[in-house]
Amino acid sequence: MIYVIGIGPGSRNLMTEEAIAAIEDAEVIVGYKTYINLITEFIGDKEVVQNGMRKEIERCREAIKIAKTGKKVAVISSGDAGIYGMAGLILELLTKEETDIKVKVVPGVTASIGAAAVLGAPIMHDFCHISLSDLLTPWEVIEKRLRLAAEADFVICLYNPRSKGRSEHLAKAFEIMGEFKDKSTPVGIVKDVGRADEEKIICTFDTMDFEKVDMTTMVIIGNKATYIHDDLMITPRGYSL
């Protein structure tokens, strides 16, 4: 049995009861070491398999190997397991094997939902998720998605917005979206949502400070109807040009 669990952004308060129950039921916990550190209170004396960034395939293969011995395994992801998480990878790998291992995907609060709650109500209408990481997706594909989402006037939630290795990606993304997004469009920035160092910034498209953003930051760009009131970012339920 493999549980693929979304543990939320990083706070126990944002974990679901189902996620906690699945972790407690598992015999082995598999995950990225940073995420393991976020759930130590639930691990106890369980066996733990952890490694660093970009080792997702190795972790999933190890989880499957352990599950074949009959043990219950919990593979953890931050946020939601099915949104830039481990659910797809576990299922993809299992489709290539002849096995009767059961998989239970346990949903979690993804970063965009957690950040939206901090900002107010920025994703009340149609929105999309776009990751700016080009490790698995070619940059030209990311550019196309940014352009089309901005042209369609979606509220856009940017995952993996800026790192040391690709510090210019966020600025390039704003340049692409700028063809369709007005300068006064509200932008919400939330760093470390749900964690002790959580920080919220609300600005406009033309006053965006890219230096405020890193890999633990969620950036949400509003649509034409989004507005700012009392330091909150609000997108109406209805929409009109």
Accessible surface in RSA format (square Angstrom, percent):
REM  Atomic radii and reference values for relative SASA: ProtOr
REM  Chains: A
REM  Algorithm: Lee & Richards
REM  Probe-radius: 1.40
REM  Slices: 20
REM RES _ NUM      All-atoms   Total-Side   Main-Chain    Non-polar    All polar
REM                ABS   REL    ABS   REL    ABS   REL    ABS   REL    ABS   REL
RES MET A   1    61.62  31.9  46.44  30.7  15.18  36.1  40.86  34.7  20.76  27.5
RES ILE A   2     0.00   0.0   0.00   0.0   0.00   0.0   0.00   0.0   0.00   0.0
RES TYR A   3    31.36  14.6  31.36  17.8   0.00   0.0  10.80   8.1  20.56  25.3
RES VAL A   4     0.00   0.0   0.00   0.0   0.00   0.0   0.00   0.0   0.00   0.0
RES ILE A   5     0.00   0.0   0.00   0.0   0.00   0.0   0.00   0.0   0.00   0.0
RES GLY A   6     0.33   0.4   0.00   N/A   0.33   0.4   0.00   0.0   0.33   0.7
RES ILE A   7     2.44   1.4   1.10   0.8   1.35   3.2   1.11   0.8   1.34   3.6
RES GLY A   8     0.27   0.3   0.00   N/A   0.27   0.3   0.07   0.2   0.20   0.4
RES PRO A   9     7.59   5.5   0.65   0.6   6.94  25.2   5.92   4.9   1.68  10.4
RES GLY A  10    16.29  20.1   0.00   N/A  16.29  20.1   3.07   8.4  13.22  29.6
RES SER A  11    23.55  19.9  17.25  23.0   6.29  14.5  11.19  23.8  12.35  17.3
RES ARG A  12   126.11  53.0 114.18  58.2  11.93  28.4  38.12  52.1  87.99  53.3
RES ASN A  13   136.69  94.3 105.77 102.2  30.92  74.4  27.64  66.5 109.05 105.4
RES LEU A  14    58.28  32.5  54.40  38.9   3.88   9.7  57.89  40.7   0.39   1.0
RES MET A  15    21.25  11.0   4.84   3.2  16.40  39.1   2.02   1.7  19.22  25.5
RES THR A  16    48.18  34.3  40.78  41.3   7.40  17.6  47.29  63.5   0.89   1.3
RES GLU A  17   154.30  88.6 145.89 110.4   8.41  20.0  60.61 117.2  93.70  76.5
RES GLU A  18    74.54  42.8  64.99  49.2   9.54  22.7  40.96  79.2  33.57  27.4
RES ALA A  19     0.00   0.0   0.00   0.0   0.00   0.0   0.00   0.0   0.00   0.0
RES ILE A  20    21.75  12.4  21.75  16.2   0.00   0.0  21.75  15.7   0.00   0.0
RES ALA A  21    56.58  52.0  50.11  77.3   6.46  14.7  52.67  74.2   3.91  10.4
RES ALA A  22     5.74   5.3   2.34   3.6   3.39   7.7   5.39   7.6   0.34   0.9
RES ILE A  23     0.00   0.0   0.00   0.0   0.00   0.0   0.00   0.0   0.00   0.0
RES GLU A  24    98.26  56.4  81.86  61.9  16.40  39.0  27.39  53.0  70.87  57.9
RES ASP A  25    59.15  41.4  42.90  42.7  16.25  38.4  21.97  51.7  37.19  37.1
RES ALA A  26     1.37   1.3   0.00   0.0   1.37   3.1   0.00   0.0   1.37   3.6
RES GLU A  27    84.93  48.8  75.26  56.9   9.67  23.0  36.57  70.7  48.36  39.5
RES VAL A  28     0.72   0.5   0.72   0.6   0.00   0.0   0.72   0.6   0.00   0.0
RES ILE A  29     0.00   0.0   0.00   0.0   0.00   0.0   0.00   0.0   0.00   0.0
RES VAL A  30     0.00   0.0   0.00   0.0   0.00   0.0   0.00   0.0   0.00   0.0
RES GLY A  31     0.16   0.2   0.00   N/A   0.16   0.2   0.16   0.4   0.00   0.0
RES TYR A  32    33.13  15.5  32.91  18.7   0.22   0.6   9.15   6.9  23.99  29.6
RES LYS A  33   108.75  53.1 108.75  66.7   0.00   0.0  52.32  47.1  56.43  60.1
RES THR A  34    52.49  37.3  50.98  51.7   1.51   3.6  35.24  47.3  17.25  26.1
RES TYR A  35    52.51  24.5  52.51  29.9   0.00   0.0  20.14  15.1  32.37  39.9
RES ILE A  36     7.36   4.2   7.36   5.5   0.00   0.0   7.36   5.3   0.00   0.0
RES ASN A  37   100.95  69.6  84.08  81.3  16.86  40.6  22.21  53.4  78.74  76.1
RES LEU A  38    56.19  31.3  33.08  23.7  23.10  58.1  36.91  25.9  19.28  51.9
RES ILE A  39     0.69   0.4   0.69   0.5   0.00   0.0   0.69   0.5   0.00   0.0
RES THR A  40    81.41  57.9  69.80  70.8  11.61  27.7  43.44  58.3  37.97  57.4
RES GLU A  41   115.92  66.6  74.97  56.7  40.95  97.5  43.54  84.2  72.38  59.1
RES PHE A  42    17.60   8.8   7.46   4.6  10.14  26.4  11.33   6.9   6.27  17.9
RES ILE A  43    12.63   7.2  11.12   8.3   1.51   3.6  11.22   8.1   1.41   3.8
RES GLY A  44    69.65  85.9   0.00   N/A  69.65  85.9  45.64 125.3  24.00  53.8
RES ASP A  45   147.75 103.5 112.42 111.9  35.33  83.5  49.67 116.9  98.08  97.8
RES LYS A  46    47.78  23.3  31.67  19.4  16.11  38.3  20.12  18.1  27.66  29.5
RES GLU A  47    80.89  46.4  68.09  51.5  12.80  30.5  42.51  82.2  38.38  31.3
RES VAL A  48    52.23  34.4  24.00  21.7  28.22  68.0  24.00  20.9  28.22  76.6
RES VAL A  49    34.91  23.0  31.58  28.6   3.34   8.0  34.91  30.3   0.00   0.0
RES GLN A  50    89.99  50.3  65.88  48.1  24.11  57.4  18.12  38.6  71.87  54.5
RES ASN A  51    42.88  29.6  34.23  33.1   8.64  20.8  30.00  72.2  12.88  12.4
RES GLY A  52    21.29  26.3   0.00   N/A  21.29  26.3  14.39  39.5   6.90  15.5
RES MET A  53   105.22  54.5  90.32  59.8  14.90  35.5  80.71  68.6  24.50  32.5
RES ARG A  54   165.93  69.7 143.55  73.2  22.38  53.3  51.08  69.8 114.86  69.6
RES LYS A  55    93.96  45.8  93.96  57.6   0.00   0.0  41.85  37.7  52.11  55.5
RES GLU A  56    63.26  36.3  62.61  47.4   0.65   1.6  22.23  43.0  41.03  33.5
RES ILE A  57    81.81  46.6  80.81  60.2   0.99   2.4  80.81  58.2   0.99   2.7
RES GLU A  58    89.56  51.4  82.82  62.7   6.74  16.1  51.19  99.0  38.37  31.3
RES ARG A  59    11.74   4.9  10.66   5.4   1.08   2.6   1.13   1.6  10.60   6.4
RES CYS A  60     0.00   0.0   0.00   0.0   0.00   0.0   0.00   0.0   0.00   0.0
RES ARG A  61   144.48  60.7 137.93  70.3   6.55  15.6  45.93  62.8  98.55  59.7
RES GLU A  62    60.99  35.0  58.92  44.6   2.07   4.9  14.54  28.1  46.46  37.9
RES ALA A  63     0.00   0.0   0.00   0.0   0.00   0.0   0.00   0.0   0.00   0.0
RES ILE A  64     3.34   1.9   3.34   2.5   0.00   0.0   3.34   2.4   0.00   0.0
RES LYS A  65   134.66  65.7 131.35  80.6   3.31   7.9  80.18  72.2  54.49  58.0
RES ILE A  66    16.79   9.6  15.57  11.6   1.22   2.9  16.79  12.1   0.00   0.0
RES ALA A  67     4.91   4.5   0.00   0.0   4.91  11.2   0.00   0.0   4.91  13.0
RES LYS A  68   116.73  56.9  82.13  50.4  34.60  82.4  49.26  44.3  67.47  71.9
RES THR A  69   100.85  71.7  60.62  61.5  40.24  95.9  70.31  94.4  30.54  46.2
RES GLY A  70    61.44  75.8   0.00   N/A  61.44  75.8  34.46  94.6  26.98  60.4
RES LYS A  71    84.61  41.3  83.87  51.5   0.74   1.8  45.66  41.1  38.94  41.5
RES LYS A  72    78.64  38.4  78.64  48.3   0.00   0.0  42.33  38.1  36.32  38.7
RES VAL A  73     0.00   0.0   0.00   0.0   0.00   0.0   0.00   0.0   0.00   0.0
RES ALA A  74     0.00   0.0   0.00   0.0   0.00   0.0   0.00   0.0   0.00   0.0
RES VAL A  75     0.19   0.1   0.19   0.2   0.00   0.0   0.19   0.2   0.00   0.0
RES ILE A  76     2.73   1.6   0.00   0.0   2.73   6.6   0.00   0.0   2.73   7.4
RES SER A  77     4.91   4.2   3.37   4.5   1.54   3.6   4.91  10.5   0.00   0.0
RES SER A  78    33.01  27.9  25.54  34.1   7.47  17.2   3.33   7.1  29.68  41.6
RES GLY A  79     7.38   9.1   0.00   N/A   7.38   9.1   7.03  19.3   0.35   0.8
RES ASP A  80    20.84  14.6  20.39  20.3   0.45   1.1   2.79   6.6  18.05  18.0
RES ALA A  81     0.71   0.7   0.06   0.1   0.65   1.5   0.06   0.1   0.65   1.7
RES GLY A  82    51.32  63.3   0.00   N/A  51.32  63.3  19.55  53.7  31.77  71.1
RES ILE A  83    55.84  31.8  47.79  35.6   8.05  19.4  50.46  36.3   5.38  14.6
RES TYR A  84   118.65  55.4  67.72  38.5  50.93 132.5  74.17  55.7  44.49  54.8
RES GLY A  85    26.13  32.2   0.00   N/A  26.13  32.2   3.70  10.1  22.44  50.2
RES MET A  86    10.98   5.7  10.98   7.3   0.00   0.0   2.62   2.2   8.35  11.1
RES ALA A  87     6.55   6.0   6.55  10.1   0.00   0.0   6.55   9.2   0.00   0.0
RES GLY A  88    37.82  46.6   0.00   N/A  37.82  46.6  33.30  91.4   4.52  10.1
RES LEU A  89    38.90  21.7  35.44  25.4   3.45   8.7  35.84  25.2   3.05   8.2
RES ILE A  90     0.00   0.0   0.00   0.0   0.00   0.0   0.00   0.0   0.00   0.0
RES LEU A  91    78.70  43.8  78.18  55.9   0.53   1.3  78.33  55.0   0.37   1.0
RES GLU A  92   104.09  59.8 100.95  76.4   3.13   7.5  36.61  70.8  67.48  55.1
RES LEU A  93    19.13  10.7  17.99  12.9   1.14   2.9  17.99  12.6   1.14   3.1
RES LEU A  94    19.07  10.6  13.61   9.7   5.46  13.7  13.84   9.7   5.23  14.1
RES THR A  95   114.27  81.3  76.02  77.1  38.25  91.2  74.72 100.4  39.55  59.8
RES LYS A  96   165.10  80.5 126.65  77.7  38.45  91.5  87.39  78.7  77.71  82.8
RES GLU A  97    64.88  37.2  46.70  35.3  18.17  43.3  26.20  50.7  38.68  31.6
RES GLU A  98   185.78 106.7 146.40 110.8  39.38  93.8  67.20 130.0 118.58  96.8
RES THR A  99    48.88  34.8   9.42   9.6  39.46  94.0  15.88  21.3  33.00  49.9
RES ASP A 100   135.11  94.6 112.78 112.3  22.33  52.8  49.54 116.6  85.57  85.3
RES ILE A 101    27.68  15.8   6.68   5.0  21.00  50.6  11.52   8.3  16.16  43.9
RES LYS A 102   155.31  75.8 149.22  91.6   6.08  14.5  95.82  86.2  59.49  63.4
RES VAL A 103    42.76  28.1   8.39   7.6  34.36  82.8   8.50   7.4  34.26  92.9
RES LYS A 104    91.70  44.7  90.43  55.5   1.28   3.0  42.10  37.9  49.60  52.8
RES VAL A 105    57.10  37.6  43.53  39.4  13.57  32.7  43.53  37.8  13.57  36.8
RES VAL A 106     0.60   0.4   0.60   0.5   0.00   0.0   0.60   0.5   0.00   0.0
RES PRO A 107    71.97  52.5  71.19  64.9   0.78   2.8  71.89  59.4   0.08   0.5
RES GLY A 108    15.75  19.4   0.00   N/A  15.75  19.4   3.76  10.3  11.99  26.8
RES VAL A 109    38.27  25.2  34.27  31.0   4.00   9.6  38.27  33.2   0.00   0.0
RES THR A 110     6.71   4.8   6.26   6.3   0.45   1.1   4.68   6.3   2.03   3.1
RES ALA A 111    25.85  23.8  25.38  39.2   0.48   1.1  25.40  35.8   0.46   1.2
RES SER A 112     0.00   0.0   0.00   0.0   0.00   0.0   0.00   0.0   0.00   0.0
RES ILE A 113    81.07  46.1  79.96  59.6   1.11   2.7  79.96  57.6   1.11   3.0
RES GLY A 114     5.67   7.0   0.00   N/A   5.67   7.0   3.91  10.7   1.76   3.9
RES ALA A 115     0.02   0.0   0.02   0.0   0.00   0.0   0.02   0.0   0.00   0.0
RES ALA A 116     7.56   7.0   7.44  11.5   0.12   0.3   7.56  10.6   0.00   0.0
RES ALA A 117    79.53  73.1  49.87  77.0  29.66  67.5  57.48  81.0  22.04  58.4
RES VAL A 118    38.61  25.4  24.43  22.1  14.18  34.2  31.64  27.5   6.97  18.9
RES LEU A 119     0.04   0.0   0.04   0.0   0.00   0.0   0.04   0.0   0.00   0.0
RES GLY A 120    28.60  35.3   0.00   N/A  28.60  35.3  11.15  30.6  17.46  39.1
RES ALA A 121    33.49  30.8  27.89  43.0   5.60  12.7  33.42  47.1   0.06   0.2
RES PRO A 122     0.00   0.0   0.00   0.0   0.00   0.0   0.00   0.0   0.00   0.0
RES ILE A 123    25.98  14.8  15.17  11.3  10.81  26.0  15.53  11.2  10.45  28.4
RES MET A 124    96.43  49.9  69.48  46.0  26.95  64.2  41.39  35.2  55.05  72.9
RES HIS A 125    50.82  27.8  42.42  29.5   8.39  21.5  27.89  28.7  22.92  26.7
RES ASP A 126    89.78  62.9  82.32  81.9   7.46  17.6  18.86  44.4  70.92  70.7
RES PHE A 127    72.85  36.4  51.96  32.2  20.89  54.4  51.96  31.5  20.89  59.8
RES CYS A 128    29.69  22.5  24.12  26.9   5.57  13.1  28.34  71.8   1.36   1.5
RES HIS A 129    52.12  28.5  28.92  20.1  23.20  59.4  18.71  19.3  33.41  38.9
RES ILE A 130    10.82   6.2   8.33   6.2   2.50   6.0  10.82   7.8   0.00   0.0
RES SER A 131    19.35  16.4  13.60  18.1   5.75  13.3  11.17  23.8   8.18  11.5
RES LEU A 132     0.00   0.0   0.00   0.0   0.00   0.0   0.00   0.0   0.00   0.0
RES SER A 133    18.38  15.5  14.17  18.9   4.21   9.7   8.40  17.9   9.98  14.0
RES ASP A 134    55.16  38.6  37.44  37.3  17.72  41.9   3.35   7.9  51.81  51.7
RES LEU A 135    98.46  54.8  68.46  49.0  30.00  75.4  71.62  50.3  26.84  72.2
RES LEU A 136   177.14  98.7 142.14 101.7  35.01  88.0 148.28 104.1  28.87  77.7
RES THR A 137    35.98  25.6  34.46  34.9   1.53   3.6   8.72  11.7  27.26  41.2
RES PRO A 138    71.21  51.9  60.26  54.9  10.95  39.8  70.46  58.2   0.76   4.7
RES TRP A 139    41.13  16.5  37.69  18.2   3.45   8.1  36.43  19.4   4.70   7.6
RES GLU A 140   120.44  69.1 112.63  85.2   7.81  18.6  55.30 107.0  65.14  53.2
RES VAL A 141    49.90  32.8  48.25  43.7   1.64   4.0  49.90  43.4   0.00   0.0
RES ILE A 142     2.03   1.2   2.03   1.5   0.00   0.0   2.03   1.5   0.00   0.0
RES GLU A 143    50.84  29.2  50.84  38.5   0.00   0.0   2.44   4.7  48.40  39.5
RES LYS A 144   127.75  62.3 127.37  78.2   0.38   0.9  69.80  62.8  57.95  61.7
RES ARG A 145   129.88  54.5 125.39  63.9   4.49  10.7  37.86  51.7  92.02  55.8
RES LEU A 146     0.00   0.0   0.00   0.0   0.00   0.0   0.00   0.0   0.00   0.0
RES ARG A 147    92.31  38.8  92.31  47.1   0.00   0.0  31.74  43.4  60.57  36.7
RES LEU A 148    92.07  51.3  88.36  63.2   3.71   9.3  88.65  62.3   3.42   9.2
RES ALA A 149     9.33   8.6   6.03   9.3   3.30   7.5   8.61  12.1   0.72   1.9
RES ALA A 150     0.34   0.3   0.00   0.0   0.34   0.8   0.00   0.0   0.34   0.9
RES GLU A 151   101.90  58.5  81.88  61.9  20.02  47.7  21.89  42.3  80.01  65.3
RES ALA A 152    64.71  59.5  29.50  45.5  35.21  80.1  42.19  59.4  22.52  59.7
RES ASP A 153    15.03  10.5   8.82   8.8   6.20  14.7   7.79  18.3   7.23   7.2
RES PHE A 154    70.81  35.4  69.37  43.0   1.44   3.7  70.81  42.9   0.00   0.0
RES VAL A 155     0.00   0.0   0.00   0.0   0.00   0.0   0.00   0.0   0.00   0.0
RES ILE A 156     0.00   0.0   0.00   0.0   0.00   0.0   0.00   0.0   0.00   0.0
RES CYS A 157     0.00   0.0   0.00   0.0   0.00   0.0   0.00   0.0   0.00   0.0
RES LEU A 158     0.00   0.0   0.00   0.0   0.00   0.0   0.00   0.0   0.00   0.0
RES TYR A 159    20.96   9.8  20.60  11.7   0.36   0.9  20.96  15.8   0.00   0.0
RES ASN A 160    41.16  28.4  37.46  36.2   3.69   8.9   0.72   1.7  40.43  39.1
RES PRO A 161     0.02   0.0   0.02   0.0   0.00   0.0   0.02   0.0   0.00   0.0
RES ARG A 162    35.63  15.0  35.48  18.1   0.15   0.4   0.92   1.3  34.71  21.0
RES SER A 163    28.48  24.1  19.78  26.4   8.70  20.0  23.33  49.7   5.14   7.2
RES LYS A 164   210.78 102.8 178.77 109.7  32.01  76.2 127.55 114.8  83.23  88.7
RES GLY A 165    78.53  96.8   0.00   N/A  78.53  96.8  39.67 108.9  38.86  87.0
RES ARG A 166    28.11  11.8  21.26  10.8   6.85  16.3  20.22  27.6   7.89   4.8
RES SER A 167    38.40  32.5  33.01  44.1   5.39  12.4  11.92  25.4  26.48  37.1
RES GLU A 168   102.08  58.6 101.49  76.8   0.59   1.4  44.25  85.6  57.84  47.2
RES HIS A 169    19.52  10.7  19.52  13.6   0.00   0.0   3.42   3.5  16.09  18.7
RES LEU A 170     0.05   0.0   0.05   0.0   0.00   0.0   0.05   0.0   0.00   0.0
RES ALA A 171    32.30  29.7  26.93  41.6   5.37  12.2  27.25  38.4   5.06  13.4
RES LYS A 172    95.18  46.4  94.54  58.0   0.64   1.5  48.88  44.0  46.30  49.3
RES ALA A 173     0.00   0.0   0.00   0.0   0.00   0.0   0.00   0.0   0.00   0.0
RES PHE A 174     9.01   4.5   7.31   4.5   1.70   4.4   7.61   4.6   1.40   4.0
RES GLU A 175   139.78  80.3 117.15  88.6  22.64  53.9  51.30  99.2  88.48  72.2
RES ILE A 176    21.66  12.3  14.53  10.8   7.13  17.2  21.04  15.1   0.62   1.7
RES MET A 177     0.00   0.0   0.00   0.0   0.00   0.0   0.00   0.0   0.00   0.0
RES GLY A 178    34.82  42.9   0.00   N/A  34.82  42.9  14.01  38.5  20.80  46.6
RES GLU A 179   128.45  73.7  90.94  68.8  37.50  89.3  43.30  83.8  85.15  69.5
RES PHE A 180    52.47  26.3  35.46  22.0  17.01  44.3  42.78  25.9   9.69  27.7
RES LYS A 181    10.34   5.0   2.28   1.4   8.05  19.2   4.05   3.6   6.29   6.7
RES ASP A 182    89.76  62.9  77.83  77.5  11.93  28.2  33.96  79.9  55.80  55.7
RES LYS A 183   147.52  72.0 146.11  89.7   1.41   3.3  89.34  80.4  58.18  62.0
RES SER A 184    75.77  64.0  64.68  86.3  11.09  25.5  45.44  96.8  30.33  42.5
RES THR A 185     8.69   6.2   4.65   4.7   4.03   9.6   4.03   5.4   4.66   7.0
RES PRO A 186     7.61   5.5   7.61   6.9   0.00   0.0   7.61   6.3   0.00   0.0
RES VAL A 187     0.00   0.0   0.00   0.0   0.00   0.0   0.00   0.0   0.00   0.0
RES GLY A 188     0.00   0.0   0.00   N/A   0.00   0.0   0.00   0.0   0.00   0.0
RES ILE A 189     1.04   0.6   1.04   0.8   0.00   0.0   1.04   0.8   0.00   0.0
RES VAL A 190     0.51   0.3   0.00   0.0   0.51   1.2   0.00   0.0   0.51   1.4
RES LYS A 191    42.61  20.8  42.61  26.1   0.00   0.0   7.78   7.0  34.83  37.1
RES ASP A 192    30.99  21.7  28.57  28.4   2.42   5.7   5.39  12.7  25.60  25.5
RES VAL A 193    11.80   7.8  10.85   9.8   0.95   2.3  10.85   9.4   0.95   2.6
RES GLY A 194    19.23  23.7   0.00   N/A  19.23  23.7  11.53  31.7   7.70  17.2
RES ARG A 195    71.00  29.8  56.50  28.8  14.50  34.5  28.09  38.4  42.91  26.0
RES ALA A 196   112.02 103.0  62.62  96.6  49.40 112.4  76.05 107.1  35.97  95.3
RES ASP A 197   112.83  79.0  97.10  96.6  15.73  37.2  25.70  60.5  87.13  86.9
RES GLU A 198    73.71  42.3  47.98  36.3  25.73  61.3  10.64  20.6  63.06  51.5
RES GLU A 199    75.05  43.1  70.09  53.0   4.96  11.8  29.96  57.9  45.10  36.8
RES LYS A 200    67.78  33.1  40.94  25.1  26.85  63.9  23.71  21.3  44.07  46.9
RES ILE A 201    41.21  23.5  37.08  27.6   4.13  10.0  41.21  29.7   0.00   0.0
RES ILE A 202    32.01  18.2   2.42   1.8  29.59  71.3   2.42   1.7  29.59  80.3
RES CYS A 203    20.87  15.8  13.12  14.6   7.75  18.2  19.93  50.5   0.94   1.0
RES THR A 204    34.47  24.5  34.19  34.7   0.28   0.7  30.26  40.6   4.21   6.4
RES PHE A 205    21.37  10.7  15.71   9.7   5.66  14.7  15.71   9.5   5.66  16.2
RES ASP A 206    88.30  61.9  49.92  49.7  38.38  90.8  21.76  51.2  66.54  66.4
RES THR A 207    86.25  61.3  63.63  64.5  22.61  53.9  68.10  91.5  18.15  27.4
RES MET A 208    19.48  10.1   1.34   0.9  18.14  43.2   1.34   1.1  18.14  24.0
RES ASP A 209    61.77  43.3  55.99  55.7   5.78  13.7  26.22  61.7  35.55  35.5
RES PHE A 210    58.48  29.3  56.47  35.0   2.01   5.2  56.47  34.2   2.01   5.7
RES GLU A 211   132.21  75.9 109.28  82.7  22.93  54.6  52.34 101.2  79.87  65.2
RES LYS A 212    92.85  45.3  90.59  55.6   2.26   5.4  40.46  36.4  52.40  55.8
RES VAL A 213     2.72   1.8   0.00   0.0   2.72   6.6   0.43   0.4   2.29   6.2
RES ASP A 214    57.23  40.1  56.49  56.2   0.74   1.7  31.21  73.4  26.02  25.9
RES MET A 215    70.81  36.7  53.22  35.2  17.58  41.9  53.22  45.3  17.58  23.3
RES THR A 216    68.36  48.6  51.22  51.9  17.14  40.8  57.94  77.8  10.42  15.8
RES THR A 217     5.81   4.1   0.00   0.0   5.81  13.8   1.41   1.9   4.40   6.6
RES MET A 218     5.80   3.0   4.76   3.1   1.04   2.5   4.80   4.1   1.00   1.3
RES VAL A 219     0.00   0.0   0.00   0.0   0.00   0.0   0.00   0.0   0.00   0.0
RES ILE A 220     0.00   0.0   0.00   0.0   0.00   0.0   0.00   0.0   0.00   0.0
RES ILE A 221     0.00   0.0   0.00   0.0   0.00   0.0   0.00   0.0   0.00   0.0
RES GLY A 222     0.00   0.0   0.00   N/A   0.00   0.0   0.00   0.0   0.00   0.0
RES ASN A 223     3.02   2.1   1.48   1.4   1.54   3.7   0.34   0.8   2.68   2.6
RES LYS A 224   122.27  59.7  85.84  52.7  36.43  86.7  74.67  67.2  47.60  50.7
RES ALA A 225    24.95  22.9   9.46  14.6  15.49  35.2  18.47  26.0   6.48  17.2
RES THR A 226    10.16   7.2   0.00   0.0  10.16  24.2   0.00   0.0  10.16  15.4
RES TYR A 227   105.43  49.2 102.68  58.4   2.75   7.1  71.96  54.1  33.47  41.3
RES ILE A 228    71.98  41.0  44.82  33.4  27.16  65.5  44.82  32.3  27.16  73.7
RES HIS A 229   104.12  56.9 100.45  69.8   3.67   9.4  63.76  65.7  40.35  47.0
RES ASP A 230   113.39  79.4  81.63  81.2  31.76  75.1  30.78  72.4  82.61  82.4
RES ASP A 231    88.64  62.1  78.58  78.2  10.06  23.8  33.16  78.1  55.48  55.3
RES LEU A 232    71.16  39.6  71.16  50.9   0.00   0.0  71.16  50.0   0.00   0.0
RES MET A 233     0.00   0.0   0.00   0.0   0.00   0.0   0.00   0.0   0.00   0.0
RES ILE A 234    41.95  23.9  41.95  31.3   0.00   0.0  41.95  30.2   0.00   0.0
RES THR A 235     1.34   1.0   0.45   0.5   0.89   2.1   0.45   0.6   0.89   1.3
RES PRO A 236    47.56  34.7  39.42  35.9   8.14  29.6  47.46  39.2   0.10   0.6
RES ARG A 237   190.00  79.8 171.93  87.6  18.06  43.0  48.80  66.7 141.19  85.6
RES GLY A 238    47.25  58.3   0.00   N/A  47.25  58.3  38.72 106.3   8.53  19.1
RES TYR A 239    81.74  38.2  44.86  25.5  36.88  96.0  45.05  33.9  36.70  45.2
RES SER A 240    91.27  77.1  72.75  97.1  18.52  42.7  44.17  94.1  47.10  66.0
RES LEU A 241   174.99  97.5 106.64  76.3  68.35 171.8 135.13  94.9  39.86 107.3
END  Absolute sums over single chains surface
CHAIN  1 A    12136.1       9532.7       2603.4       6463.8       5672.3
END  Absolute sums over all chains
TOTAL         12136.1       9532.7       2603.4       6463.8       5672.3
